[in-house]
Amino acid sequence: MHILILVFFIIFLALGIPVAVSMGLTSFLYLFLFMDVSPMVVVQQMISGVNKFTLLAIPFFMLSGAYMEHGGISKRIVRFCNSLFGSLPGGLAIVMVVASVIFAAMTGSGVATCAAVGGIMFPIMKQEGYDEDFYCGLQSVAGILGPLIPPSILLVLYGVAVNISVSDLLMGGLVPGLFLGLLYIILTVFICKTKKIGNQGTKFSVKEVGESFLHAIGALLVPGIILGGIYSGFCTATEAAALAALYSLIVGVFFYKEMTIKEAVKITLGQMKQMGGLTIIVAAANAFAWVMTREQIPQKIAGALISVSGSKLVFMALVALLVLFVGCFMDATPSVLLLAPILAPVATEYGVDPIHFAIFLVTGVLIGLATPPVGANLFAVSSMTGRPLQKFVPYVLPYLAVTVLGLIVIGLFPAFSTWLPNMVK
């Protein structure tokens, strides 16, 4: 009977029903047919799933990113990064990665990172003679860093779904995110040198570094507010998100004066609509997870895996294959909300550190942002540039290979994820 939960879910997905609705229908149908429980329990579980203070961090992070994108913050960050790294071979490509890292530390969204950084960098790189398909492929993968480097909407959702510390998760994602960013920079330099892509180095100017820093200092304080507030213990992740959103609004409207109050209201309403859709997914996923937990499906999966192999490494390898497969066909948010409640208890049975496993699973899911046929980053970049996916996907592949290598390293060495949270404690 237990397998019918997954059978119902897969059938609904195959019929083209949205993921959130599929999870909700599966929960109702299974309760109605096989469990002696009132269907109203599903409604109660959906309400309890979204009635959590921690979830307030998500709309504030979304607002902060939107205010920065429209308030002139992102272009000042790009200028500052260009003053530092533009003199290197393939400098603008490196700037794209570094700017994505910094913007990831502000928004927590992969698509937002692609839109904000790519929207500024694409015209500049095209003017400088960079291969259009190369920089489309690079930005598609660099956007992966958005939901990994704190603040991370996905890690907040993971923490809520599995009931572990969101602050620890956010700290755990910093080192792996920076590590992947470094791998992208190394590969970018190699590709630009071997294929003679883009500029091969321009003159470095200390004056430009100083001027761009002064212009960007208001923007660069945003990650300091978010990360400093969380890591110092001064505020929770939710409170840091609220402060970042308020600060970004003030900077965009009153300091840089590139966003009006009217535009800010319009942006806020747009983000509220997006949050409404996300809330439905969270609610349905909580009901779905409750049904699976009541039927002891995670425990049965754990028993089945342990009977096949007692090796922690074999389990982590199977998880990696699973999340890579799921990521190809499902967006990151429902993937995390679906897989985390099932696999986290199994990981505990194997003695895997909860923070380490969370970062490993989320990193694996994020690869799906840049893999067809559902990769959100690919479609975001394609819509911005008008380039067909099949044209720039070949440039995505080497970066995906490096990301998989990074996933393996993160899986083999728990300290990548646990060192910072343990040090802060």
N, C-alpha and C positions, 0 to 999 in steps of 0.2 A: 504494500500500500504506500509505503514512504516514497517509492520512486515516482508515484503519480504526481507528487508535488512538482517535481522537475519536468515531468511529461506535460502536465497542464501548462506550465510556464513556457516551455519551448513551443508548444502548439500555438499559444497566443502570440508569441513573438513572430512565428512563421506566418501567421495571418496578417501581420503588419500592424498589430495593436501596439501602441507605445509601451515602453518598458514599465513606467509607473503604473499604468492601467493593468498591464499583464500581471504584475506582482499583486496588486489589489484583488483582481478577479481570481487569481489562483488561491489566495488566502480565503476568500469568501467561499469559493467552490469546494475547497478541501474541507473546510469546517462544516459546510452544509451536508456533504456526502459521508464523511468518515469520522467526524469528531462530535461528541455529545456536548457541544458548547454553543451558546448563543452567538449568531453572526455579529451581534452588537459588540462582541469582544474585539473584533477586527477594527471597528470604528474607534473603540477605546484605545487600542494599541496605536492606531494612526495618530490620534490626538496626543497621546503621551510621547510619541516619537518626535514631535515637533515642539512640545512644550518644555523646552530646555534652554536655559540661559546661554549656554555655550554657543548654540546655533546663531545667536545674534551677531556673532563675529563675522559670519558670512556676508550678510547684506552690507555691513560697514566696510569690509574689505572690498566688496564689489563697488560700493560708492567711492571709496578712496581711489581705486584704479580708474574709474570713469572720470572723476574730477581731474586727475592728473593727466589723463589722455587729452582732455579738452581744455585744460587750464594752462598749457604751455610748459608743464613740468618735463614731459618726456623729451621734447626737442632740446631742452637745456642739458639734460643728462647725456643725450647723444653728442652734443657739441663738446662737452667736457671729456667724454670717453675718446672722441676723435682727437682731441688735443694731446692725449696721453699715448694713444696707440696708433694713430694714423700714419706715423712715420715708419712703421714696420712693414715688411713685405705683406701684401694683402691686408693692409692696415684697416680699410673700411670693413672688411669681413670680420676682422677681430673685434672692431668696434661694435659690430652687430651682436656678437656673442656677449661681450662685456656689458653692453647696454641692456641686453636681455637678462643678464644676471642681476643687474641693479634694479631693473623694473620688476623682475620676479620678486625681489625683496620688498616690493610695495603693493602688489596687486594679488598675488596668489592664483592667477588665472593664466592658463596657457594661451588661449585665444586672445585675451587682452594684451598679453605680451607681444604676440605676433602683430596685432593691429597697431599698437602704439609705436613699437620700434620699427617694424616693417614699413608703416606708413610714412615715416620720416626717412629711413635709410634707402628704400628702394629707388626713389628718384635720384638721390645723390650717387648711389652706386651705378645706376644706369648711365648717368652723365660722365662718370669716371671710367666707363668702358668695361665694367664687370659683366660677365656672362649672366644674363637674366635668369636662366634656369638654375645656375649655381646659387645665386643669393636667395632665390625662392626656396630651394631645397634646404639651404642652411637655416633660414629663419623658421621654416616648418619644424625643424628639430630643435633649434634653440628655444622655441616656445615651450618645450617640454619642461624647462627649468622653472617656469612660472608656478606650477602647482607643487613643486618639490621644495624649493628654497622658501623659507618662511617669510611672510605669512602664506599658508597654504589652505585653500578652501577644502581640498580633498582630505588633508590630514585632520582638519576640524571635523569633517564628516566621519572619518574613520574613528576618531576618538569618541564621538557621540555614539556611533554604532556599536563599538566594542566596550565602551565605558572605561577608557583609560585616559590619563592626563593629556589634555590637548597641548599644554605648555611643553611637556616633555617631547611630544611628537614634533612640534614645531622646531624645537632645538635639535632634535635628531635628524631633521631633514637638511640642516644647513651644510654640514661637511659633505655629505653625498652630492648635494646640488652643486657646490663649488668644485668638487672633484669632476663631475660630468662636464661642467663648464671648462675646466682646464683641458680635458680630453678633446673637447670640440675645438679649442684654440689651437692645440698641437696639430690636429688633423687639418684644420683650416690653413695654417701656415704651410704644411706639407703640400696640400692640393694647389694652393696659390703659387708656390714655388715651382712645382713640377709641371703644372699646366699653364704657367705664365698668365694667371688670371688676375685682372685688376692692376692697381698701382703697385710698384715694387719699392715703395718707400718715399715719403716726402720729408721735407725739412722739419725737424722738431723745433718748436718755439716755446720757450719758457714763458714769454709774455702771453701767448695764447692760452697756455695752461692756467696762468693766474687769472686772466680775464674771464675765461669760461668757468673757472671754479667760482668766482665771485657771482657770476650770473646764475650758477646752478646751486649755490649753497642752500637756498630755500628749498629746492627740490631734494637735495641730498640729505636733508634733515629728516625726511619721511621715514626711510628705513631705520634711522637712529631712534625715532619715536617708537616704532613698532618693535624692533628687536631689543633695543635698550630697555624699554618698559617691561617687556616679558622676561628677559634674561636677568634683569636686576631684581625682579620680584616686586617692582613698584606697582604693576598693574597686571591684571589677567589678560589673556589673549583677546577676549571680548572688549575689555576696556581699552586696550591698545588699538584695536581696530576702530573704535569710536573716535579716539583721539586723532588717529591718522586721517579719518574721513573729514573731521572738522578742520584739521590743519590744512589738508589739501584744498578744501573749499575756500578757506580764508586766503591761502596763497594764490589760488587761481583767480579769485574775484578781486581781491584788494591789493595783493602784492605784485603779481605779474599782469593783472588786469586784462587777461585774455579770455575770460569767461564772465558773462553777465549773470545777474541773479535769475533772470528769466531762463537763460540756458541751463543754469544749475537746477532749477525746478524741473525742467524738461528731462534732464539727465536722471534726476532722482526718481521721477515717475517711471522712466524706462527701466531702471534697475529694480524697482519694486515689482514690475511685471515679471522680470527674469527670476527674481527671488520667489515669486508665487509658483512658477513652474518647478523650481528646485524643491520647494517645500512639499509639493505633491509627491515628488520622487522619494523624499526622505520619509514621509508619512507611510507611503505604500511599502517601502523597504523595511520599515520597522515592524509592520504587521506581518510581512512575509518572513522576516527573521524570527518573530515570535512563534509562528506556526512551526517552522523548522526546529526551533529549540524545544518546543513542547513535544515534538515527535522524536527528539533526541537524534536528529540527523547528523549534526556535527560529531557527536560521540560515535555514531556508527561509522562515519567516514574515517575518523581517527582510528577506530579498531581495525577497519579494513586495510588502511595504509600500514599500520604497525604490523599487521599479520603478513603483509607482503614484504616489508623491509623495516627494520628497526633503525635504519640509518637516518640521521638528521640531514645529511647531505643529499641523500636520494629524495627525501621529502621536499627539500628546498628546490631541487631540480625539477620535480614534478609541478610544484607551485609555479615556478618560472615558466614552464611550458604552458600551463593552464592560463596564466594571466596574459601571456603573449598571444595565445589563441583567442581568448575572450576579447582582448583589446582590439583585435582586428574587426570585430563585428558589433561591439557595444561601446558607447561613450564611457569616459572615465568615471563620471559620478555614479551612474547605476552599477558599473562594474565593481567599484569599491564597496558600495552599499550592499551588493549581492554577495560578494565573495568574503568580505571581512568577517561577518558573523559566523560563517561556516568554517573558514580556515584558521582564524585566530585561536579558537579552542584546540584545534588539532595541533597547531604549532606549540601551544603550551604543553601538550602531552609529550611532544618531542624535546621539551626543554629549551625551546628557542626563546630568547628574550623578546618580550612583547613589543618594545620600541624598535628593535632590530627588524622583527618580522613586518611591522607596519611599514617601515621605510622601504623594505625589500618589495613588499607587495605593491605599494603605491608606485614605486619606480617602474616596476614591470607593467602595470596598468597604463602608466603615462606613455610608454612606447607606442601604445595604440593611437595616441593623438597624431602620430606622424606615419601611420600605416594605413593603406587602403583596406577595405572600401569605405570605412566610416571616419577616418582620421580628421578630426575637427580642424586641426592646424593646417592640414593640406588644403581644405576647402576655404579656410579663411584667407590663406595666402593667394590661392587661385582667384578668388573673387576680387581681391585687392589689385592684382596685377593683370588679370585677364589671361594668364598663362594656363593652358590645359594641364591637368595633373600628370598625364603620361609624359609630358615634356621635361618636367623637373624632378620626377620621382627617381630617375637614375642617380641624381646628386644626393637624394635623401639616403640611399642605401648605405654608403660608407659611414655616414653619421649614425644610422641605426645600428650598424655592426659595432661601432665604438660604444654606443649606449648599452648594447647587450653585454659587451665586455665589462663596462662599468657596473652593470647589474650583477654580473658574476662576482666581481671584486667585492661589492657591497654585501652579497650573500655569504661570501667566504670569510669576511672580516667584520664581525659585529661591532668592533670599536668604531668603525666609520659612523655608525648610527648612535651608539650609546656613549661615546666619550664625552661629548659636550653636555648632555643632560646629567651624566654622573658627576662631571666636574662642577657644574653649577650647584648641584645638591650638596 
